[in-house]
Amino acid sequence: MSLSASEIGAVLPVLPRLTTTVPKEYVHRASLAEVFLTGCTAQDDGLRFSLTGQWPRAHTFFNSADGSSHDPLQAAETFRQAGMFVTHAEHGVPLGHHFVLWSLSCHTDLERLRIGFRPTDFELDVTCPDTAPRGRASARRMGIGFALRRDGLPVAHGDGVYSIVTPSVYARLRANRPTLHTASANPAVGGRPMPPSAVGRTSPADVVLTPTDTPGRWLLTPDLTHPILFDHGGDHLPGMVLLEGARQAACARLAPRALIPASTSTTFDRYVELDSPCWVDVTEVVPGGDGTVTVRVVGRQGGETVFTSTVRGPVVG
């Protein structure tokens, strides 16, 4: 005797809904291990979204030096992923369109970044403007807001500004630019990279700065094969590489002590090319009355300012 589908459904136990990551393509990642988002629910107005995600207890890059806390820049990377995911999955912008990030801020509560006995599950509220892109259209600059919670408590918040570029427009803008597969690594490098301990890092592979003869100035020299910073291909240095360069410059300026980047605010003015030296300068250091220090960092390439970052946090070590 055969059973109908409804009869089979009545006999079999109801399986729980299983957790998985969102598609890696929607957050422009090549490795599933680097996808931090697990789901998304749109609110009724179509402008607000409730996302879920998880950070691993141990990450090869986004962990504190002693392994006890998540790196604040992991929250910034999560914001980046959330903006891309919402634009693709909820606004219908096709894969293959390019994102131009103009600014990104991330402000964290360091105590709530401490790693517990389990991976860190979080909720992330994303707010988009009513001018959010739909479908295949390129859009002007748009704002987006983020608020991340852990066990119902606020952990990080921030905002960003970005725009979308269609593949055809991007091809015209970036014609004949070298890619990660064709560019020579570390242009104009004449010396050895900074010691990891001088830039708030533990592994030489994670160092993105090389010293120069000018105090307070470094050359941005990331390893173009780094599995996290260059997880997917491209024809320019990603924004997260520039954030890491700003953090390491702040630490180098304060060495032998290190700055924990509890708060970062960065503007991106131009693409940072792979085949031209990018100089990273600390232009201002302002001690706070609460034990924190604020460091202003400017990146320059070809005589032009390409990014400006303000990094604030406690100094340790």
N, C-alpha and C positions, 0 to 999 in steps of 0.2 A: 504494500500500500504506500502510495506517495503522499506527501504532505504539501499543502499549499504554502506560499510565501508567508501568509499571515499566520498560519499554524506553526511554521518553523519559528517565526518571530516570537510566538507565545511560549515556545518551549525553551529556546536559548536564553541564557542570562543576558541582561542588559550590560554591555561593556561600558566602562567609564570613558569619557572623552579624554584622549591622550594629548599631552603637550608636545608641541614641536615648534621649531623656529618658523618665522615668516620666510618666504622665498628669498634666498640670498641675492637674487638678481634685483629685487626691489630696494635693497639697501646698498647696492653697488659693491658687494663683497664677493670674492671668489671662494673663500673658505666658509663652510657652514659653522665652523668653530668660532668664527669672528662675528656671527650674527647674534645680537643681544636681545632682539625682540621676538615675542612668541605669539602675539595676537593683537587684534584691534577691533574696537566697536565704535561706530559712528553715532554721534548724538543726533537728535531730531533736526537740528538746524543745519547740519551738514558742514558746520564750521569748527566743531569741536569733536575731538576723538580721544577715546580712552584706550591706551595701549598697555600691554603687559610685557614683561621681559625678565631676563635673569642674567646675572653676572656670576661667573664661576668663582669658586673660592681661591683658586690659583690661576693666574693668567701670566703668560710668559712676558708680557709687556706692561699691562695696566695693573700693577700692584705696587704698593709702597716698598721702599728699600728693605724693610724688615719683614715684609710679607703679611703684616697684620691688618692692612687696610686696602681698600680699593683706591686706585689712583683717581684723583678728581678729574683728570682728563678722560677717564673712561665715561664719565657722565657726559662730557662734551661730545665724545664719539657716539654715544647713545642718542643724543639730540640730533646729530647729523643723520644717523640712520633713520630716526623717526620722521624727520622732514622729508627724506626721500621716499620712505615707504608710503606715507600719507599721500604724497603727490602722485605716485604711481598707482597704488592700490585703490585709493578713495577718489582721487580726482581724474583718474583715467588717462594720465599722461603716459604715452607708450614707452616701453623700454627702448633704449637707444638715444633718447633725448638726454642732453647734457645739463648738469646743474652748475650754475655759477654762484658760489657762496661769496657774499659781500661783507657779512659780519656774523659773528657768533659770540655770545657771552654765556658763561656758565658759572654759577655761584653755588657753592656746596657747603654743607654742614659736615665738617671733618669727623666729628664724633659718630655720626650716623653712616659713615663710610667704612666703619670697622667691620672686618670679616668675622662672621659667626661660625657656628658648627655645621651650617648647611649653605649651599649656594644662595646668593642674595636675589630673592624674587622682588620685583618692584612693579609699581603702577606708574604710568606716565600720561599726563594730560597734555594734549597738543591742541593749540588754538590757532586757527588760520583766519586770514582776513576774507571778506566777502569777494575779493578780487582774485581768489585762488584760481589757478589755471585749470582749464577743462580740456580734455582730449589732446589734440595735436598742436594747439596754438602755442606759439612762443609768448611769453608774458614779460611785463615789466617787473621791476623789483617788487618783491612782496615780503611781508613780515610774517613771522611765525613765533609762537610762544610755547614754552615748555615748563612743566612742573612735575618733578619726580618724587614719588613717595615710597617709603619702605615700611611695612607694617602700619600703614596709615599715617606715618609721620613724614614731614617734608625733609627731603635729603638734598635736592638740588633744584634750581630754577634758572631760567635763562631765556634768551630770545635770539633770533637770527633774521637775516635778510638774504634772500636768494632770488635768482631768476632762472628761467628755463630756456634752453637754446635747442632748436631743432637740429637734427643731424646735418641737414644741408647747409644751414647757416653756420654751424660749428665748423664744417669742412672748409668753408670759405674763410672763416676767421683764422683757422689754425693750419692752413695749407702748408705742407712741407716742413712742419715742425718735427724735430726728432722725438721719438717715443722712448719708453723705458728699454725697449729692445735694441734701439739704435744709438742712444746717447751714451757717451763715455761717462763713467761714474766720477763724481767728485772733481768737477772742472777747476783748474787753477790751484790745485792742492800742492803746497810746497812743503808741508810738515806733517807731523803725526797728529791724529785726532786727540782731543782732550782726554785726560784720564776719566774713567767713569765716575769716580768719587768726587771729581771737581764739578760735575754737572748734574748731580742728584741721581746718578744711575749706578747699577751694579755690574752690568755687562758691557764690555767694549763694543759689542755689536749694536747696542742701542744708542751709542753716542752719535750726535748729528753735527757737532761743531769741531772745527779745527782752529787753533790759536793763530793770531796774526801778530805783527810787530806793534800794533796800535792798542793801547790799553782800552778795555771795554768794547773791543770789536773782535768778532769771530767770523769765520767763513762757514756757511751752511753746507755741510758735506755728508748728507745721509747716505747710507748704503742703499743703492737703488734695488738691491735684491732682498731687502729686509722683509720678512714674511708678514709683518703686521702693518708697517707704515706703507708698504707697496704691495698690498694684498692683490690688487688688480691693476691692469695696465693703464697707461695714460701718457699724455704728452707734456705734463708739467708737474711741479711738486704739489702734492695734495695739501689741503688746508691743515689737516692734522699734523703733517710734518712741520708746518710753520708754527703751529701751537707748541709742538715739542721743542722746536728751536728756540722759541721765546722762553719757555720754562728753563731750558738748559742754560741759556744766556743769563737769566736771572740768578741761577745757582752759581754759575761761574763768576759772576760779579761779586757774589757774597761769600765765595769759598774762603776758608774750608767749611763754612756752614752752608746749609742748603735751604732753599725756600720751597715750602709745600704750596702748590698753586691752588689754594682754596677758591680763589676767584680769578677768572680770566675774562677779558673783553678784547676782542680782536677785530680789526677791520682789514679787509683784503682789497687792495686797490688794483692789482694787475696779476695776470698769470706769472708765476715764478718759473722761468724756463729751466730746462734740464742742462742746457749746454753753455750756460753763462754763470759766472760766479755771483753768488748772493751774499752780501755782507750783512751781518747781524750786529747791531749796535745797541748797547744799553745807554739810554740818553738821560735817565733820571732815576734816582733811588730816594724814596721818601720813607723814613721810619715812622711807624705809627705809635700812638701812645698805649696801644693794647698789646704790644709785643709782635705786631705784624709789620711787614715791610711791603711797600708798593714799588714795583720796578716797571719802568716804561721801556719797551724794546721796539726798535724800528728795523725793518729789513729793507735793503736797497739793492737794486740790480740795474745795471746799465745807467746809473745816475738817477734813477727814479725810485721813489718809495713804493714798495710792493706790498708791504703789510705793516701794521702798527698794532702792538699788543700791550695791554696793561695786565700785569700779573701781581696778585696780592695774596699774602698768606703769612703764616708763622715761619720763623727761621729756626731750624733745628741743627743739632750737631755741635 
